[in-house]
Amino acid sequence: MRVTDVFAGTDERIDEHLWAQFEAEPVARVDSGRFGGDLVVEVELAPGVDPRGVVVLREGDTLVLARSADRAPLCRVDLDAPIGRPTLRRGTGGLTVTAPLTAPAPVAILPGLRPVSRSTGVRAALARLAARLRAPFTR
C-alpha cells in the first residue's frame, strides 16, 4: 500500500472542513519594554490581518488590542507600571503602542568631574612646589 492510496479517496470538502478548524491567531508576537520614560509595546500581526482594523483600549493595568469593527479582544498585555494615554502607530506588519510612564522612571546618571577652578589649580601647584622644597630637609 502506498501513501497516495490512503489519501486517494478523500473528499475535498472534508479537507476544507478540517483546515477551517485551524485558524491562525491574529496576533503573532508581542514585545514590550521601556525606552526612556515611555513604555513601548510592539505587536506583530499574523499575515492577512489589517493593522488599520485594530484599536487599543486601556482597562486598568491592561492594554487590550481589539478589532475596530466589533471590539472583540485579540490580545491582552499586562502592564507592570501605571501609564498615561497610549498612542498607536500602525506599520505594514504590526503595531507599536507607546505610552508615557506616570510613575517615576529611572534616570540614567552619567558620572563626571566638575571642572577645576583656576584658584584650586594654582593652590595645588603651590602645594606640590612646597612639598618638593621641603623634601630634602625632611630626610
Secondary structure, 3 states (H helix, E strand, C coil): CCHHHHHCCCCHHHHHHHHHCCCCCCEEEEEEEEECCEEEEEEEECCCCCHHHEEEEEECCEEEEEECCCCCEEEEEECCCCECCCEEEECCCEEEEEEEECCCCCCCCCCCCCCCCHHHHHHHHHHHHHHHHHHHHCC
